[in-house]
Amino acid sequence: GAAAAADPAAVRQTCRRSSSLPPAVTEFADAAAEAEGIAQLLRRRRGAAARSTWAVLARTHAQLKRLAETLDGHGIPCRLSGARTLLQRPEVVALRAELAGAGEGFVRAVHDLALDALDAREAAAGDDT
């Protein structure tokens, strides 16, 4: 208890599920070495657990994209979560199509509102003089 609290290195984190390996944190020299190292690790663990139970976390999507390319080069299938940009998401594509259908009438209404606001501002400025 107290000794472990005083020395953070003495605390060993373990996975709560005994049927799986504990999470691992590994440092690599650079991004390319990291992607290669992860690919090699996954290749060594092939057959030890279903691939659907594997997860690799990264700080940025760009890091995951680089890793996915490396895994592909090693013949290791993977799936990126959130791989689409916001504008590529199906619900955004549908909304954009719907708004495009509103078309000219919507644009004209916004333009008319802007002109009305400008007229009101000019009228108010004229009242001050």
N, C-alpha and C positions, 0 to 999 in steps of 0.2 A: 503494500500500500504506500506508505510514506516514502520509502526509498524509490519506488517507481515514479512517484509524483515529483520527487526532487531531480531525477535523472530521466528526461524524456526518451533517451535512447534505450532505457530499460523497458519501456512499454512496447510490447509487440502486439500489433493489431492482427486479429485473425478473422476469418470468415465465419459467420454464424452457422452456415450450413456445412456440416461435416462431410457431405458427399462431394464437395467441390474444392478446387485448389484455392488458396488464399490469393487475394489480389496482389499483383507485383508492380513495383515501381522501378524502372531501369533508366539509367542515364546513358545517352549516346553522344558521340562527338559532334554530329551535325544531323540535319534533317534526312539526308540520304542514308546515313548509317542507321538512323532510327527506323526508317521504313524497312530497310533490309533486315534489321534485327528483329522487328516484329514479324515480318514474313517468315523468317527462319524459326522463330519461336512457335508460330502457328503451325508450320509444317511439322515440327517435332511433336506437337501435341495432337496431330491428326489421329483420329481413332480413339483418343483418350476420352473425349466428350463430344457430344453432338455440336456441330458448328453453330447451330442456332442458339447455343448457350454462351457463345463467346461474345465479348464486347471489348472494343478499344475506344478509349476516350481521348480526346485531344482538345487543346485550348481553342483552335480555330478550325473552320471548315476547310481552309486551304491545306492544313496539315492532313486532314482526313482524305482530301482529294488526292494528294500526293501518295498517301499510303495505299489508297484504293488502286491507283495505277501500278504501284509496285506489286501489290497482291495479285493483280490481274496478270502481270508479267510472270509470276510464279505459279499461275494456274490455280490460285486460291480464290474462290468466289466470295464476294462480300456485298453488302448493301449499305449505302449511306443514308442515314436518317436526315431529312431536311435538305436533300441534295438539290431541290429545285429552288430557284430564286423566287422571291415574292411574286413577281409578275408572271411566273410560269405555273403557279399553283392553280388547280382547276377552278376553285371558287373565285379567284381574282380574274382569270380569263373569262369566266361567265359574266362577272359583274362588268368588266370592260366592254364585252359584247352588248350587254343590255344598255349600258350608258351610251355606247355608240349608236344604238337604235333610237335613243331619245333625240340624238342628232341636233339638227339645226334649230329646232324650236327651243331647246334648252339653252343653247348658246345665245340665241337671240334674246331670251328672257333675262339672262345674266347681263348681257350688254345693255339692255334697256334699263335694268336696275342701276347699273353703273352710271348711265347718262342721267337718270333721275337724281341720283345722289350728287352728281356734279352740278346739276341745275340748282338743287337745293342749297348747296354750299355757296354757289355764286350769288344766289338770291339773298342768303344770309349775310354775305360780305357786302352786298349792295345796301342793305339796311343799316349797316354800321357807318356809312359815309354820309 
